[in-house]
Amino acid sequence: MPYIYAQVEQCTETGLPIVRALFIEFPDDPGAWDIDDAYLFGSDIYAAPLMENTKGRSVYLPGKENWIDYQTGKIYAHGWNAIDTAEIPCIILVREGAVIPHTAVAQSTDKIDWQHLILNVYGSAPTAKGWVCLPSDNKQVEIELTRKGTKYELTKGAIEEVDF
């Protein structure tokens, strides 16, 4: 939910849709212009639904960075890839270097503990970036985490009232 909340806030500020064609984020990638059966959910999550009763499909991954399978952690290079699904029957990938904020599972949105965000970094780049927006102030904060040994530390984007 924190990722969705931050992306929706960003969409209201920029006018971009939350569900967008690949070419919106990757206008200089000619391959992105030909894809009509996959989309970005916000700026960092790629979704490629299965159109048939299958366990996988071939997908085009835009840009120059790698993409990481949200369910398995497997890394895929840009370009065409044959990808099998995991438990959820949809191919869901995260852009390498993205920070996706999470919270503990809650019974409803009014029970979400916004004071304890979990910042998941995808990939092993020296720095990772993402957005956080808390319902308490609705301020969009760009965050950056920098790798220090085997862990990441928040180096940009002070988020008040949140434990990490």
HELIX and SHEET records of a PDB file:
HELIX    1   1 PRO A    2  THR A   14  1                                  13    
HELIX    2   2 LEU A   22  GLU A   25  1                                   4    
HELIX    3   3 PRO A   30  ASP A   34  5                                   5    
HELIX    4   4 THR A  109  LYS A  111  5                                   3    
SHEET    1   A 6 VAL A  19  ARG A  20  0                                        
SHEET    2   A 6 TYR A  39  PHE A  41 -1                                        
SHEET    3   A 6 ILE A  45  PRO A  49 -1                                        
SHEET    4   A 6 CYS A  90  ARG A  95 -1                                        
SHEET    5   A 6 TRP A  67  ASP A  69 -1                                        
SHEET    6   A 6 ILE A  75  TYR A  76 -1                                        
SHEET    1   B 2 GLY A  56  LEU A  61  0                                        
SHEET    2   B 2 GLY A  79  ASP A  84 -1                                        
SHEET    1   C 2 VAL A  99  HIS A 102  0                                        
SHEET    2   C 2 ILE A 118  VAL A 121 -1                                        
SHEET    1   D 3 THR A 127  CYS A 133  0                                        
SHEET    2   D 3 GLN A 140  LYS A 148 -1                                        
SHEET    3   D 3 LYS A 151  LYS A 156 -1                                        
END                                                                             
